[in-house]
Amino acid sequence: MAIVGHFIGGKHVAGTSGRTADVYQPMTGEVRGQVALASAAEVRAAVENAKAAQPAWAQTNPQRRARVMMRFLELIQRDNDSIAELLAREHGKTIPDAKGDIQRGVEVVEFAAGIPHLMKGEYTDSAGPGIDIYSMRQPLGVVAGITPFNFPAMIPMWKFAPAIACGNAFILKPSERDPGVPLRLAELMIEAGLPPGILNVVNGDKVAVDAILDNPDIEAVGFVGSTPIAEYVYTRATQHGKRAHCFGGAKNHMIIMPDADMDQAVDAVIGAGYGSAGQRCMAISVAVPVGEATADAFIKKLAPRVEALKIGPSTDMGADFGPLVTKEAVQRVKNYIDVGTQEGAKLVVDGRGFKMQGYEKGFYIGGSLFDNVTKDMRIYKEEIFGPVLATVRAKDFAEGLKLANDHEYGNGVAIFTRDGGVAREFCARVKVGMVGVNTPIPVPLAYYTFGGWKRSGFGDLNQHGPDSVRFYTRTKTVTSRWPATNERGAEFVIPTMK
Ligand code: NAD
């Protein structure tokens, strides 16, 4: 069976640690192959390669760096079908959803292709006699990204595209559960003209992550994954003096006001709550209908839709969602449903018994819907990361807003209403990083930034958009004076502008 290795210095290299992990095909439950788990020495070798290649890349003019991005965009379109199929087979999401995963990454590469403009500094002419001031952005050097299983195309591109466009060399440590697509992206970057050593993929687990965090030659670390690991990575990286931004888990609320168009709200929640089997950090996992009548109407319309969800193998183009990523993930979600019923929530639709005919060993679970969930319950407080929606009934707008504000996570949130004043007040007062008005998955487009608040994000700068250029560069400010040749005289006081 094939063992997937690493991609260092522009070529595939076999792992040497002797440690591997199984890579599954969730739709059948079969093992597809193994992935090598890097040792600290293998991470060091990748960093050495990156360090040697980076200065010349930083010297390459930004238009040439942008052209690599543009060529990469052509190649990813050329290979779109095969990448989407590989992604669907390793992750479990459906092929159309896999194409969306690729596309949302592509949009950040398009943004990064604007790097000649994005990296421009500022200039002040004649700030003093013969004095001009200008600022420039310079790349950091070698930087790293550690990414989760749930978007194996999009999140690696969110990380490496802006970093590389800015002139850095990049070490990518993707999820060990679906390593195929990140490696494919690295191959395409080389085919697009990227010099070897600028994008390196090191597969692995905690050993590789720790080796990245402790390596003094890595200047910055970007992480996306669960909150405990995000916090750990942030703490350890910053202890070593690195720049870090680390994005974690979520519990995204959708507030449904009594005046909302209920059909549109139900359409929105069924896609946002159950798409990709709920394995999105921006999935809606809590519905908050405001008022008993709204809640009754909501459950009445939503329950038959959840029962009718079409679950299928990843290659079924008509399926609403496919399997979960692992057998353990299925067990974890089932446990949460058990816990919810024990805690006293009303299980309106139970997906635990779902079996996929012809794919009995696949990692499937049906959609589940809870009503009468309360804020003290674990199924409300914790991230389930599966096709399970918790409904918490709120008596009024203030209570719905307070729920979202008091929750420890603050990634995404949505409000459905026809009242502009209510929507505006909600946007102003909600303590969440990404807000949707009548739109359930408010993932900002590539030229805005992406990031959650509270325990959904650690660090100051967000991902993609203008923040990514700030994150992957440091600013230098030059004060330049060209005095007349006959000017003389020493100054002993701090220079000021009089
Ligand atoms: P995860 O935290 O298990 O893994 C993420 C990365 O950390 C992987 O590369 C993994 O190898 C590494 N890792 C795992 N355990 C580690 C450890 N003990 N020490 C060091 N490194 C370790 O997350 P996941 O299951 O791959 O992804 C799902 C999670 O990611 C969910 O919580 C989801 O909400 C979150 N997520 C967040 C965002 C966001 O932008 N906020 C986006 C996507 C996913």
Residues whose N, C-alpha, C, O or C-beta is under 5 A from the ligand:
A	BS01	NAD	I146 T147 P148 F149 N150 K173 P174 S175 E176 G204 D205 K206 V209 V224 G225 S226 T227 I229 F247 G248 G249 A250 C281 S456
